């Protein structure tokens, strides 16, 4: 399946792609399917807003290790998305 595919992304895949793009410091428009998903999914837009805020905070404060309780909360959010995510969005 190509990146330009019109198939909808599931939230878990969208979040994975979002974090991979942010980790690689690439713009979101590099992934058309992710951009299309974020255009309508409020839940994943919240994830994007959180990620952008986290990145800005880390840039301002330098390289800081993420506290274990914050890491655990992030893992819980990802697990919740995986539990709640429909296989096909249409």
N, C-alpha and C positions, 0 to 999 in steps of 0.2 A: 504494500500500500504506500503510495507516494505522499510526500508532505503536502502536496496541493490537493489531496483527496478531499471530497466534500463530506466524507463520513464524520460523524460527531465523535468527539473524544469523551471518554468517561472521565469523571472528576479525578480519580486516582491517577490516570495517565496524564491529565492536564497538570496536576500538581507536580508530578515527577518531571515533566518537561519544563515547567516553570522554573523549578529549582536548578535543573541542569543548565538552562540558559543563563540564569543569574550567576551560577557558579562559574560559567565560562565567560561571564561579562559580555554576553551577546544581547542585542536588542530583541524584544519579544516578536517583532514583525519578521524575524528570521524563521519563525514557525507559524505558518498560516493557519493550521488547524488549531493550535493553541490560541492564537489571536481571535479566531472565530468563537472558540469556546468561552473565552474571557469576555467577549462582547455581550453575552447573555447570562452567564452563570454568576450570580451574586456571591455564592459561597466561595468560588475560586477567586473572584475579584477581591474578596476579603483576604485570601491567602496572599495575593499579589501585593495588596496594601501593607500587610504585615511584613512581607519579605522586603519591600522597599524601605519601610521604616527601620527594620533590623539592619539592613545594609547601611543606611545613612548613619545610624547610631554607631555601628562598628567603625565606619570611616572616621567619624568625629573622635572616637575614643582610642583609635589605633587597634592593634591586634589584641583582642581579649578572648580568653577561653569562655565558651558558653557554659554557664553553671549547669551542673547535672540536673537540677530540678527543671530548668528551662528546656534542656534537651529532652527530658522525659515528657514534658508537656507537648513539645513538638511531635514526638513519636505518637502520643495519644491522639493528637489531632489527625495525623496521617492514618492511624488505625481506624479512627471513627469515619473518615472519608471512605476508606476501603469497605467498611461494613455497610455504609449507607448508599453506596454508589450503584445506580442501575447499570446493567450491562449495555443497554442500548438507550440512547436519549433520542427522542424523536418528536 
